[in-house]
Amino acid sequence: MRPLSLVAAILALTGCAASEPTHPAFEPLLAAMEHRLELAQSVALHKWDHGQPVQASAREQQVLANVRAAAPAHGLPAERAEALFADQIEANKLVQYTLLFHWHRLGAAPDTPRSDLQQEIRPQLDELQTLLLKHLADFERLKPQDCAATLAAAVASRPVDYLTQRALIRATGQLCDKS
């Protein structure tokens, strides 16, 4: 086989692998994680406008305490739910740090409409918390045997930008760990 034909064959096979449907255990969970990551830009804009740091330890501890308390209602061990949300928080901070770095390099944040952190963004994050816990419980029942490889394929096949994909990798860091 000629080298160019070999490259074409590899690319064709790679394209086929990327277009395979996502395992049902991952689709709703990854979609909810993506939605949560979309809110990171609004959070970053708020922090830019108000000169606040990305790190908000007290808020993070509050979120994790809420998750631990809500986990049993979803049939989840508190530690499992907390681990997932610790990863969500870190992924969200990855997006915020990246955006703030970019805006500092440009000397300005985008001139886009702002959302109120308390009245608009946090209620959405709270709704997503409930949704993520539900999807995590579903995931636990449907988890594929080859979880890490299936997860890698699922994340790689998401139609998202580079930053969101990297943040999804971080957001799913402990997802396939034994619970």
Order of alpha helices (4+ residues) and beta strands (2+ residues): alpha-alpha-alpha-alpha-alpha-alpha-alpha
